[in-house]
Amino acid sequence: YRVAVFASGQGSNFQALVDAAADGRLGGAEVKLLVSDKPAATVVGRAQAAGIESYTFQPKDYATREDYERELVGMLREKEIDLVVLAGYMRLLTSVMVEAFAGRIINIHPSLLPAFPGKDAIGQALHYGVKLSGVTVHFVDGGMDTGPIIAQRAVPLTEETAQESLTAAIQAEERTLYPEVVSWFAEGRVKLEDRKVTVIQR
Ligand code: GRF
């Protein structure tokens, strides 16, 4: 089972997936490829260090988003990628990617969706004053953090919780949840039917 990770930034989720695969915690899935729209991002160095092939591109080199996505789709097919895992990939996908990999693209978001979609979900949650936030893994559609939800983990807040501590708590949940969800896919245990997600228990 061959996974491609799309990331634009630090890559802590990318690293968690790579580490999980090395420890046999990814259901037999392998991280075959990193795709990044930011050739200078930290995550690209992490892929290099892990010996994982990376494919970087500059969106500004293409006339439209559809143009670079058509190229990505061709490349992902050539490499026989089964699952596209977005991990801090800071771009919306068009119908080119979403339709070519229907039901095979997932994302992780640092809030309990549908609360606080979009950028700075952690800051949004703090500003709103919620007492409970968390992490969501969901299928990707054309919208901003709108696809069917696969799994969520809650992170409680106290009066002392600040941006830094909430970020740390959320990242800790992300590091365990994302590899777990990818292992469910590798084991063929995630079913999607009309927006309804079922995870088959072992
Ligand atoms: C994570 O918080 C993830 O939920 C969000 O972007 C962040 C990426 O962090 N979509 P990293 O690049 O994996 O460290």
Boltz pocket constraint, residues with backbone or C-beta under 6 A from the ligand:
constraints:
  - pocket:
      binder: B
      contacts: [[A, 7], [A, 8], [A, 9], [A, 10], [A, 11], [A, 12], [A, 13], [A, 14], [A, 86], [A, 87], [A, 88], [A, 89], [A, 108], [A, 109], [A, 110], [A, 174]]
      max_distance: 6.0
